Amino acid sequence: MWNGPDDIELGLGIGDGTGTDVLARLDGRYLSTEVAGGFTGRMVGVWTESRKVLVRRVRFAERRA
């Protein structure tokens, strides 16, 4: 069983291929059943505060240290 750190990153990438900017990083262990007590999982979504947005891709990537 893997017991490494559980880092969660929120990033933003522009479609020009220049890379991804990390906007936020947090310790994902605080979003676990063991710590939060009864927490059943994580949900990822995209939203905007304006009326017009074009989302072409949402990607989840698991990285293990």
N, CA, C and O atoms as a GROMACS GRO file, in nm:
protein
  260
    1MET      N    1   0.085  -0.119   0.000
    1MET     CA    2   0.000   0.000   0.000
    1MET      C    3   0.089   0.125   0.000
    1MET      O    4   0.190   0.130   0.070
    2TRP      N    5   0.050   0.222  -0.078
    2TRP     CA    6   0.126   0.346  -0.090
    2TRP      C    7   0.086   0.441   0.023
    2TRP      O    8  -0.032   0.467   0.043
    3ASN      N    9   0.184   0.493   0.098
    3ASN     CA   10   0.157   0.582   0.210
    3ASN      C   11   0.228   0.715   0.197
    3ASN      O   12   0.260   0.778   0.298
    4GLY      N   13   0.253   0.759   0.076
    4GLY     CA   14   0.325   0.884   0.055
    4GLY      C   15   0.238   1.005   0.079
    4GLY      O   16   0.120   0.992   0.114
    5PRO      N   17   0.294   1.123   0.060
    5PRO     CA   18   0.215   1.246   0.076
    5PRO      C   19   0.103   1.252  -0.028
    5PRO      O   20   0.116   1.199  -0.138
    6ASP      N   21  -0.003   1.316   0.009
    6ASP     CA   22  -0.121   1.327  -0.077
    6ASP      C   23  -0.142   1.474  -0.110
    6ASP      O   24  -0.232   1.537  -0.055
    7ASP      N   25  -0.059   1.528  -0.198
    7ASP     CA   26  -0.069   1.669  -0.235
    7ASP      C   27  -0.175   1.689  -0.342
    7ASP      O   28  -0.185   1.612  -0.437
    8ILE      N   29  -0.254   1.794  -0.324
    8ILE     CA   30  -0.354   1.832  -0.423
    8ILE      C   31  -0.313   1.968  -0.477
    8ILE      O   32  -0.286   2.061  -0.401
    9GLU      N   33  -0.308   1.980  -0.610
    9GLU     CA   34  -0.272   2.106  -0.673
    9GLU      C   35  -0.384   2.152  -0.764
    9GLU      O   36  -0.446   2.072  -0.834
   10LEU      N   37  -0.410   2.281  -0.761
   10LEU     CA   38  -0.501   2.344  -0.855
   10LEU      C   39  -0.415   2.426  -0.949
   10LEU      O   40  -0.341   2.514  -0.907
   11GLY      N   41  -0.425   2.395  -1.078
   11GLY     CA   42  -0.341   2.464  -1.175
   11GLY      C   43  -0.422   2.519  -1.291
   11GLY      O   44  -0.536   2.478  -1.316
   12LEU      N   45  -0.361   2.610  -1.361
   12LEU     CA   46  -0.423   2.673  -1.477
   12LEU      C   47  -0.323   2.670  -1.591
   12LEU      O   48  -0.210   2.716  -1.577
   13GLY      N   49  -0.366   2.616  -1.702
   13GLY     CA   50  -0.280   2.613  -1.820
   13GLY      C   51  -0.348   2.684  -1.936
   13GLY      O   52  -0.468   2.666  -1.959
   14ILE      N   53  -0.274   2.762  -2.008
   14ILE     CA   54  -0.324   2.832  -2.126
   14ILE      C   55  -0.291   2.745  -2.246
   14ILE      O   56  -0.187   2.680  -2.248
   15GLY      N   57  -0.376   2.744  -2.345
   15GLY     CA   58  -0.363   2.656  -2.459
   15GLY      C   59  -0.244   2.679  -2.550
   15GLY      O   60  -0.235   2.617  -2.656
   16ASP      N   61  -0.152   2.768  -2.513
   16ASP     CA   62  -0.038   2.794  -2.600
   16ASP      C   63   0.080   2.702  -2.572
   16ASP      O   64   0.186   2.716  -2.635
   17GLY      N   65   0.065   2.607  -2.480
   17GLY     CA   66   0.169   2.510  -2.453
   17GLY      C   67   0.285   2.560  -2.368
   17GLY      O   68   0.390   2.496  -2.364
   18THR      N   69   0.268   2.672  -2.300
   18THR     CA   70   0.377   2.727  -2.220
   18THR      C   71   0.384   2.667  -2.081
   18THR      O   72   0.470   2.706  -2.002
   19GLY      N   73   0.298   2.574  -2.049
   19GLY     CA   74   0.303   2.508  -1.918
   19GLY      C   75   0.182   2.537  -1.834
   19GLY      O   76   0.083   2.595  -1.880
   20THR      N   77   0.191   2.496  -1.709
   20THR     CA   78   0.082   2.511  -1.615
   20THR      C   79   0.129   2.591  -1.495
   20THR      O   80   0.238   2.566  -1.443
   21ASP      N   81   0.049   2.686  -1.451
   21ASP     CA   82   0.077   2.762  -1.330
   21ASP      C   83   0.000   2.699  -1.214
   21ASP      O   84  -0.121   2.677  -1.224
   22VAL      N   85   0.069   2.670  -1.105
   22VAL     CA   86   0.004   2.616  -0.986
   22VAL      C   87  -0.056   2.733  -0.910
   22VAL      O   88   0.015   2.824  -0.868
   23LEU      N   89  -0.187   2.729  -0.892
   23LEU     CA   90  -0.257   2.837  -0.822
   23LEU      C   91  -0.269   2.810  -0.673
   23LEU      O   92  -0.268   2.904  -0.593
   24ALA      N   93  -0.279   2.683  -0.635
   24ALA     CA   94  -0.293   2.647  -0.493
   24ALA      C   95  -0.244   2.504  -0.474
   24ALA      O   96  -0.251   2.422  -0.564
   25ARG      N   97  -0.193   2.478  -0.354
   25ARG     CA   98  -0.147   2.343  -0.319
   25ARG      C   99  -0.189   2.318  -0.174
   25ARG      O  100  -0.172   2.404  -0.089
   26LEU      N  101  -0.243   2.199  -0.147
   26LEU     CA  102  -0.282   2.166  -0.011
   26LEU      C  103  -0.256   2.019   0.019
   26LEU      O  104  -0.239   1.938  -0.072
   27ASP      N  105  -0.252   1.988   0.146
   27ASP     CA  106  -0.230   1.852   0.191
   27ASP      C  107  -0.362   1.776   0.184
   27ASP      O  108  -0.453   1.804   0.262
   28GLY      N  109  -0.372   1.683   0.092
   28GLY     CA  110  -0.496   1.610   0.069
   28GLY      C  111  -0.534   1.514   0.180
   28GLY      O  112  -0.646   1.463   0.181
   29ARG      N  113  -0.444   1.489   0.274
   29ARG     CA  114  -0.479   1.399   0.385
   29ARG      C  115  -0.591   1.458   0.470
   29ARG      O  116  -0.662   1.383   0.538
   30TYR      N  117  -0.608   1.590   0.467
   30TYR     CA  118  -0.716   1.651   0.544
   30TYR      C  119  -0.852   1.628   0.478
   30TYR      O  120  -0.955   1.655   0.538
   31LEU      N  121  -0.851   1.577   0.356
   31LEU     CA  122  -0.976   1.543   0.287
   31LEU      C  123  -0.989   1.391   0.278
   31LEU      O  124  -1.025   1.337   0.174
   32SER      N  125  -0.960   1.324   0.387
   32SER     CA  126  -0.969   1.178   0.390
   32SER      C  127  -1.068   1.134   0.497
   32SER      O  128  -1.099   1.211   0.588
   33THR      N  129  -1.116   1.013   0.486
   33THR     CA  130  -1.209   0.959   0.585
   33THR      C  131  -1.143   0.951   0.722
   33THR      O  132  -1.207   0.978   0.823
   34GLU      N  133  -1.015   0.916   0.726
   34GLU     CA  134  -0.946   0.901   0.854
   34GLU      C  135  -0.938   1.033   0.930
   34GLU      O  136  -0.951   1.034   1.053
   35VAL      N  137  -0.916   1.143   0.860
   35VAL     CA  138  -0.900   1.273   0.926
   35VAL      C  139  -1.034   1.346   0.938
   35VAL      O  140  -1.066   1.398   1.044
   36ALA      N  141  -1.110   1.352   0.830
   36ALA     CA  142  -1.235   1.429   0.829
   36ALA      C  143  -1.351   1.353   0.892
   36ALA      O  144  -1.450   1.414   0.932
   37GLY      N  145  -1.340   1.221   0.903
   37GLY     CA  146  -1.445   1.142   0.967
   37GLY      C  147  -1.570   1.130   0.882
   37GLY      O  148  -1.657   1.217   0.887
   38GLY      N  149  -1.579   1.025   0.804
   38GLY     CA  150  -1.696   1.002   0.722
   38GLY      C  151  -1.692   1.065   0.585
   38GLY      O  152  -1.789   1.055   0.510
   39PHE      N  153  -1.584   1.129   0.552
   39PHE     CA  154  -1.570   1.188   0.418
   39PHE      C  155  -1.560   1.075   0.316
   39PHE      O  156  -1.482   0.981   0.336
   40THR      N  157  -1.637   1.082   0.209
   40THR     CA  158  -1.645   0.969   0.116
   40THR      C  159  -1.570   0.989  -0.014
   40THR      O  160  -1.566   0.897  -0.096
   41GLY      N  161  -1.511   1.103  -0.037
   41GLY     CA  162  -1.437   1.120  -0.162
   41GLY      C  163  -1.418   1.266  -0.197
   41GLY      O  164  -1.454   1.356  -0.121
   42ARG      N  165  -1.360   1.288  -0.313
   42ARG     CA  166  -1.335   1.423  -0.364
   42ARG      C  167  -1.411   1.443  -0.493
   42ARG      O  168  -1.432   1.349  -0.570
   43MET      N  169  -1.452   1.565  -0.516
   43MET     CA  170  -1.520   1.598  -0.640
   43MET      C  171  -1.447   1.715  -0.705
   43MET      O  172  -1.410   1.812  -0.638
   44VAL      N  173  -1.428   1.704  -0.834
   44VAL     CA  174  -1.360   1.809  -0.909
   44VAL      C  175  -1.458   1.867  -1.009
   44VAL      O  176  -1.531   1.792  -1.075
   45GLY      N  177  -1.461   1.998  -1.021
   45GLY     CA  178  -1.550   2.060  -1.117
   45GLY      C  179  -1.491   2.190  -1.170
   45GLY      O  180  -1.392   2.240  -1.118
   46VAL      N  181  -1.552   2.242  -1.273
   46VAL     CA  182  -1.510   2.367  -1.334
   46VAL      C  183  -1.628   2.462  -1.332
   46VAL      O  184  -1.740   2.423  -1.367
   47TRP      N  185  -1.604   2.585  -1.291
   47TRP     CA  186  -1.709   2.686  -1.298
   47TRP      C  187  -1.648   2.821  -1.326
   47TRP      O  188  -1.526   2.839  -1.318
   48THR      N  189  -1.732   2.915  -1.360
   48THR     CA  190  -1.688   3.050  -1.388
   48THR      C  191  -1.782   3.149  -1.322
   48THR      O  192  -1.899   3.118  -1.298
   49GLU      N  193  -1.732   3.266  -1.294
   49GLU     CA  194  -1.817   3.370  -1.237
   49GLU      C  195  -1.870   3.465  -1.344
   49GLU      O  196  -1.948   3.555  -1.316
   50SER      N  197  -1.827   3.443  -1.467
   50SER     CA  198  -1.882   3.520  -1.578
   50SER      C  199  -1.974   3.429  -1.658
   50SER      O  200  -1.981   3.309  -1.632
   51ARG      N  201  -2.043   3.484  -1.754
   51ARG     CA  202  -2.138   3.404  -1.831
   51ARG      C  203  -2.075   3.333  -1.949
   51ARG      O  204  -2.134   3.239  -2.002
   52LYS      N  205  -1.959   3.375  -1.992
   52LYS     CA  206  -1.899   3.314  -2.110
   52LYS      C  207  -1.766   3.250  -2.075
   52LYS      O  208  -1.676   3.316  -2.022
   53VAL      N  209  -1.755   3.124  -2.104
   53VAL     CA  210  -1.629   3.053  -2.085
   53VAL      C  211  -1.627   2.934  -2.180
   53VAL      O  212  -1.730   2.873  -2.208
   54LEU      N  213  -1.511   2.901  -2.228
   54LEU     CA  214  -1.494   2.785  -2.314
   54LEU      C  215  -1.393   2.692  -2.246
   54LEU      O  216  -1.276   2.727  -2.233
   55VAL      N  217  -1.439   2.577  -2.204
   55VAL     CA  218  -1.352   2.478  -2.141
   55VAL      C  219  -1.329   2.369  -2.244
   55VAL      O  220  -1.423   2.300  -2.285
   56ARG      N  221  -1.207   2.352  -2.285
   56ARG     CA  222  -1.175   2.251  -2.386
   56ARG      C  223  -1.129   2.121  -2.326
   56ARG      O  224  -1.145   2.015  -2.386
   57ARG      N  225  -1.071   2.127  -2.208
   57ARG     CA  226  -1.020   2.003  -2.149
   57ARG      C  227  -1.007   2.018  -1.998
   57ARG      O  228  -0.965   2.123  -1.948
   58VAL      N  229  -1.043   1.914  -1.929
   58VAL     CA  230  -1.018   1.902  -1.786
   58VAL      C  231  -0.936   1.774  -1.770
   58VAL      O  232  -0.975   1.669  -1.820
   59ARG      N  233  -0.825   1.784  -1.701
   59ARG     CA  234  -0.736   1.668  -1.690
   59ARG      C  235  -0.702   1.640  -1.544
   59ARG      O  236  -0.671   1.731  -1.468
   60PHE      N  237  -0.708   1.514  -1.508
   60PHE     CA  238  -0.666   1.468  -1.376
   60PHE      C  239  -0.538   1.389  -1.394
   60PHE      O  240  -0.533   1.298  -1.477
   61ALA      N  241  -0.437   1.423  -1.319
   61ALA     CA  242  -0.310   1.350  -1.329
   61ALA      C  243  -0.264   1.311  -1.190
   61ALA      O  244  -0.247   1.396  -1.103
   62GLU      N  245  -0.243   1.183  -1.170
   62GLU     CA  246  -0.192   1.133  -1.043
   62GLU      C  247  -0.041   1.128  -1.050
   62GLU      O  248   0.017   1.071  -1.142
   63ARG      N  249   0.023   1.187  -0.950
   63ARG     CA  250   0.169   1.184  -0.943
   63ARG      C  251   0.209   1.128  -0.808
   63ARG      O  252   0.166   1.177  -0.703
   64ARG      N  253   0.291   1.026  -0.810
   64ARG     CA  254   0.340   0.967  -0.686
   64ARG      C  255   0.487   0.999  -0.669
   64ARG      O  256   0.565   0.991  -0.764
   65ALA      N  257   0.523   1.035  -0.548
   65ALA     CA  258   0.663   1.072  -0.519
   65ALA      C  259   0.753   0.950  -0.517
   65ALA      O  260   0.874   0.963  -0.495
   0.00000   0.00000   0.00000
